[in-house]
Amino acid sequence: MNASRPLFPTIPGVATALAVVAGSVLLGGCVGNPFADSKVDPASPVAADVARLTRQDGKFPTFASIPKAPTDIRPLAQYGRDARSVLAEGAALEQATAPGTWTLQGTDDFAEKARRDAGPQIEPPKPGDADAFARELRERATPPPRR
């Protein structure tokens, strides 16, 4: 069996040379300081603050100022154990509620209790009741006065 040839054959040293050239170009941008020769407009309202802040030595953080790791958190391995337990409980829930694992029983008793709690059943309206109601409303209605 013949292996397929790559679209771009690798030439030894080309990738290394390309990486060196790219790294040199990227680092070349870091050689100069663009802020060294920049001037602040003396008429600017912030000129005095800029001059004061650029001459002032700032306090830089040291490695000693890095806070210690907290001790009141759970260990890293506990996160994995908790995640596995959540996944296991989810799988157990899916298995317990899968189709065909349970049936409804005693629904007649439940329905009868619900009917009793709802009260007596109201008789449905007859087809002519709506017409009679509408006729009665029309007879009682008085038109608005004319202007």
HELIX and SHEET records of a PDB file:
HELIX    1   1 VAL A   14  GLY A   28  1                                  15    
HELIX    2   2 ALA A   47  ARG A   55  1                                   9    
HELIX    3   3 PHE A   63  SER A   65  5                                   3    
HELIX    4   4 LEU A   76  ALA A   96  1                                  21    
HELIX    5   5 THR A  107  ALA A  118  1                                  12    
HELIX    6   6 PRO A  127  ARG A  140  1                                  14    
END                                                                             
